[in-house]
Amino acid sequence: MFRSIFRTYKQFYRFNGRASVYEYKAYTRQMWFLLALAFFGVGSYLYMGGTFNNNPSAPWVFFTLMVSTQIGYPALCVRRLHDIGRSGWWIFVPLVNWLWMTMPSQDGENDYGPPSGV
């Protein structure tokens, strides 16, 4: 699992090539875990009586974590669409895009290159 997450971070801004369904699912799980951890951390801090007046960096921690996990997500989605033989432009059709993300990969090489190594 960690190998596929590291592979995603190595290709953070790459919109060409392919990404396996396992790579997509591993990165998505990791992203949601970190966002939930940050969300509940900030919520617990506020619930316990903390205020952002005393610690103005607390919302920035959540914001930085949220942005850092979301930057590479469009590139991963485009590579995932390439893996099933679709154009990356389908990323702008949310429902179809969401359904296709979990489809199995095409066997062998397609128009977008060889299968990913994960």
C-alpha positions as a Markdown table, in Angstrom:
| # | Residue | x | y | z |
|---|---|---|---|---|
| 1 | Met | 0.0 | 0.0 | 0.0 |
| 2 | Phe | 2.8 | 2.4 | 0.9 |
| 3 | Arg | 4.6 | 1.7 | -2.3 |
| 4 | Ser | 1.6 | 2.8 | -4.4 |
| 5 | Ile | 1.1 | 6.0 | -2.3 |
| 6 | Phe | 4.8 | 6.9 | -2.7 |
| 7 | Arg | 4.4 | 6.2 | -6.5 |
| 8 | Thr | 1.5 | 8.7 | -6.6 |
| 9 | Tyr | 3.6 | 11.3 | -4.8 |
| 10 | Lys | 6.5 | 10.8 | -7.2 |
| 11 | Gln | 4.1 | 11.5 | -10.1 |
| 12 | Phe | 2.2 | 14.3 | -8.4 |
| 13 | Tyr | 1.9 | 16.6 | -11.4 |
| 14 | Arg | 2.1 | 14.0 | -14.2 |
| 15 | Phe | -1.0 | 13.8 | -16.3 |
| 16 | Asn | 0.3 | 11.3 | -18.7 |
| 17 | Gly | 0.7 | 7.6 | -18.2 |
| 18 | Arg | -1.5 | 5.2 | -16.2 |
| 19 | Ala | -2.4 | 4.5 | -12.6 |
| 20 | Ser | -3.8 | 1.2 | -11.3 |
| 21 | Val | -7.0 | 0.9 | -9.4 |
| 22 | Tyr | -5.0 | -0.2 | -6.4 |
| 23 | Glu | -2.9 | 3.0 | -6.6 |
| 24 | Tyr | -6.1 | 5.1 | -6.8 |
| 25 | Lys | -7.7 | 3.3 | -3.9 |
| 26 | Ala | -4.6 | 3.5 | -1.7 |
| 27 | Tyr | -4.1 | 7.2 | -2.2 |
| 28 | Thr | -7.8 | 7.9 | -1.7 |
| 29 | Arg | -7.9 | 6.0 | 1.6 |
| 30 | Gln | -4.8 | 7.8 | 2.8 |
| 31 | Met | -6.2 | 11.2 | 1.7 |
| 32 | Trp | -9.5 | 10.6 | 3.6 |
| 33 | Phe | -7.7 | 9.3 | 6.7 |
| 34 | Leu | -5.5 | 12.4 | 6.9 |
| 35 | Leu | -8.4 | 14.8 | 6.3 |
| 36 | Ala | -10.5 | 13.0 | 8.9 |
| 37 | Leu | -7.6 | 13.1 | 11.4 |
| 38 | Ala | -7.1 | 16.8 | 10.8 |
| 39 | Phe | -10.9 | 17.5 | 10.9 |
| 40 | Phe | -11.4 | 15.7 | 14.2 |
| 41 | Gly | -8.2 | 17.2 | 15.6 |
| 42 | Val | -9.4 | 20.7 | 15.0 |
| 43 | Gly | -12.9 | 19.8 | 16.2 |
| 44 | Ser | -11.6 | 18.3 | 19.4 |
| 45 | Tyr | -9.4 | 21.3 | 19.9 |
| 46 | Leu | -12.5 | 23.6 | 19.6 |
| 47 | Tyr | -14.7 | 21.3 | 21.7 |
| 48 | Met | -12.2 | 21.2 | 24.6 |
| 49 | Gly | -12.5 | 25.0 | 24.8 |
| 50 | Gly | -9.6 | 26.0 | 22.6 |
| 51 | Thr | -9.9 | 29.1 | 20.6 |
| 52 | Phe | -8.0 | 30.1 | 17.5 |
| 53 | Asn | -7.2 | 33.4 | 19.2 |
| 54 | Asn | -4.7 | 31.5 | 21.4 |
| 55 | Asn | -3.4 | 29.4 | 18.5 |
| 56 | Pro | -3.9 | 31.1 | 15.1 |
| 57 | Ser | -2.0 | 28.4 | 13.3 |
| 58 | Ala | -4.6 | 25.6 | 14.0 |
| 59 | Pro | -6.8 | 26.3 | 11.0 |
| 60 | Trp | -3.7 | 26.7 | 8.8 |
| 61 | Val | -2.6 | 23.2 | 9.7 |
| 62 | Phe | -6.0 | 21.8 | 8.5 |
| 63 | Phe | -5.9 | 24.0 | 5.4 |
| 64 | Thr | -2.3 | 23.0 | 4.5 |
| 65 | Leu | -3.1 | 19.3 | 4.9 |
| 66 | Met | -6.2 | 19.6 | 2.9 |
| 67 | Val | -4.5 | 21.4 | 0.0 |
| 68 | Ser | -1.5 | 19.2 | 0.0 |
| 69 | Thr | -3.5 | 16.0 | -0.4 |
| 70 | Gln | -5.8 | 17.5 | -3.1 |
| 71 | Ile | -3.1 | 18.9 | -5.4 |
| 72 | Gly | -2.2 | 15.6 | -7.0 |
| 73 | Tyr | -5.6 | 14.2 | -7.0 |
| 74 | Pro | -6.7 | 15.5 | -10.5 |
| 75 | Ala | -3.5 | 14.1 | -12.0 |
| 76 | Leu | -4.1 | 10.7 | -10.4 |
| 77 | Cys | -7.7 | 10.7 | -11.7 |
| 78 | Val | -6.5 | 11.5 | -15.2 |
| 79 | Arg | -3.9 | 8.7 | -15.1 |
| 80 | Arg | -6.6 | 6.4 | -13.7 |
| 81 | Leu | -8.9 | 7.3 | -16.6 |
| 82 | His | -6.0 | 6.5 | -19.0 |
| 83 | Asp | -5.6 | 3.1 | -17.3 |
| 84 | Ile | -9.2 | 2.2 | -18.4 |
| 85 | Gly | -8.7 | 3.6 | -21.9 |
| 86 | Arg | -10.6 | 6.9 | -21.4 |
| 87 | Ser | -9.5 | 10.4 | -22.2 |
| 88 | Gly | -8.5 | 12.6 | -19.2 |
| 89 | Trp | -11.1 | 15.1 | -20.2 |
| 90 | Trp | -13.8 | 12.8 | -18.7 |
| 91 | Ile | -12.6 | 14.1 | -15.3 |
| 92 | Phe | -15.0 | 17.1 | -15.8 |
| 93 | Val | -18.0 | 14.7 | -15.8 |
| 94 | Pro | -18.2 | 13.9 | -12.1 |
| 95 | Leu | -20.7 | 11.0 | -11.9 |
| 96 | Val | -19.3 | 9.1 | -14.8 |
| 97 | Asn | -15.8 | 9.9 | -13.5 |
| 98 | Trp | -16.6 | 8.5 | -10.1 |
| 99 | Leu | -18.1 | 5.3 | -11.5 |
| 100 | Trp | -15.1 | 4.6 | -13.8 |
| 101 | Met | -12.4 | 5.1 | -11.1 |
| 102 | Thr | -13.0 | 1.6 | -9.7 |
| 103 | Met | -13.2 | -0.3 | -13.0 |
| 104 | Pro | -10.5 | -2.9 | -13.6 |
| 105 | Ser | -7.5 | -1.9 | -15.7 |
| 106 | Gln | -7.1 | -2.7 | -19.4 |
| 107 | Asp | -4.8 | -5.6 | -19.9 |
| 108 | Gly | -1.6 | -4.8 | -21.7 |
| 109 | Glu | -0.6 | -1.6 | -23.4 |
| 110 | Asn | -3.2 | 0.9 | -24.5 |
| 111 | Asp | -3.0 | 4.3 | -26.2 |
| 112 | Tyr | -1.7 | 5.9 | -23.0 |
| 113 | Gly | 1.2 | 3.5 | -22.4 |
| 114 | Pro | 2.0 | 0.3 | -20.6 |
| 115 | Pro | 0.3 | -0.7 | -17.4 |
| 116 | Ser | 1.5 | 0.9 | -14.2 |
| 117 | Gly | 4.0 | -1.2 | -12.2 |
| 118 | Val | 2.0 | -1.4 | -9.1 |
